[in-house]
Amino acid sequence: MAEEERLTLSDAQKKARRSRSIALGIALAALVIIFYVATIAKFGPALLERSM
């Protein structure tokens, strides 16, 4: 069987990958918050006054 080649990342590449991952995580969290706030704003107070 052929041996698999593994890439070894330099410290700069690891730091760049981590920075991108953090930025993606923050962007995703911000999007979730925006959708949540927009949903609450769309329904308004009527959301709390509905019958169960």
N, C-alpha and C positions, 0 to 999 in steps of 0.2 A: 504494500500500500504506500501511496505517496505521502510524504510528511507535509503537514499543513504549515504554511508560513505564517508567523505571527508578526503583527506590526508592533513595534515598540515606540511609544509616543515620548517626545521630549517633554521636559517640564513646562516649557512655554505652550506646547500643544495641549497638555493636560489642563493648564490654567485657562486657556482659551475655551476648551470644551466645557469646563466647569462654569465659566462666565456665561457662555451661551445657555447652558442648562438652567442657571439661576434666572437669566433674563426671560427665558421661555416660561418658567414657573411663575414669575411675577406677572407676565403678560396674561397667562391663563387665569390666574387669581383675579386680576383686574377685570377681565372679561366676565367672569362669573359674578363679581360684585356689580358690574354695570347691568347685567341681565337681571339680577335680583332686584336692584333698585328700580329699574325700568318696569318690572312686573308689579312691584308694590305701587309705583306711581300710576300705572295704568288702571289698576283696580281701585286704588284709593281707599277711603274709609269703608266703602261697601264690602270690602274683603272681610272685615271684622264683624260686620252686622248680618252675615248670612246665617240661615238656620242650619243646624246640623242634621 
